[in-house]
């Protein structure tokens, strides 16, 4: 999301360099959505990818569909659209823009009050059977919404907002569902509001972090990612930085093993009270 016009406005050369740098750091999955950059970033990435020399089998491409914006399209109002034809056409459009024959993971971006699970399932099954997508999942769905959709077809992943400052998925059943059904859990905005806001919560977290930064020889971003990675749902954080050094540091967070009480110290700081 941050590579194109909604973020750093990277040139084709800069995108190619960042792809190679990410892969050198062991990060081979690139997370997209059709709406990013007002429906422009997929295409910009695809053009860069075509010239990168990177083999398609060495990367994983994720994208999402279903949000209709006024930005970039002739819509009167932002809304969701999930009829069978639109889902199939969205996937096919993403394939063209990303310069690929298949998507590794295709997600329904946000739940709509008007979504009909049987129709979504028909579209997803068509895409799976035709080899245009390898796996089907959702984003920002509640456990009950996932269960509803699974009456018609398997849902292999759920990408939700999750961080130390926004840890509701641990308590609202989202990650219980992922663990119990072996569903891939992905986290967008994994650093949460820590660097964006200065409030009582972030001040408490900073205070709790101070002794841990030296103990583990890490920076604040790495500690926030390590906290996520310890959860038994095996959450995959979707990092948003385009800074090469921070990408390296983020990748290194997988090597940090927080001790049990240190993990809870950060949770307590986030919530502002001891665990019950």
Secondary structure, DSSP 8 states (H G I E B T S, - for coil): --SSTTTT---HHHHHHHHHHHHHTT--EEE--TTHHHHTHHHHHHHHHHTT---GGG-EEEEEE-EE-STTS--SS-EE---HHHHHHHHHHHHHHHT-S-BSEEEE-S--TT--HHHHHHHHHHHHHTTSBS-EEEES--HHHHHHHTTTS---EEEEE--SS--GGGTSSHHHHHHHTT-EEEEESTTTTTTT--SHHHHHHHHHHHHHHHHHT--HHHHHHHHHHTSTT--EEE-----HHHHHHHHHGGG----HHHHHHHHHHHHTS---
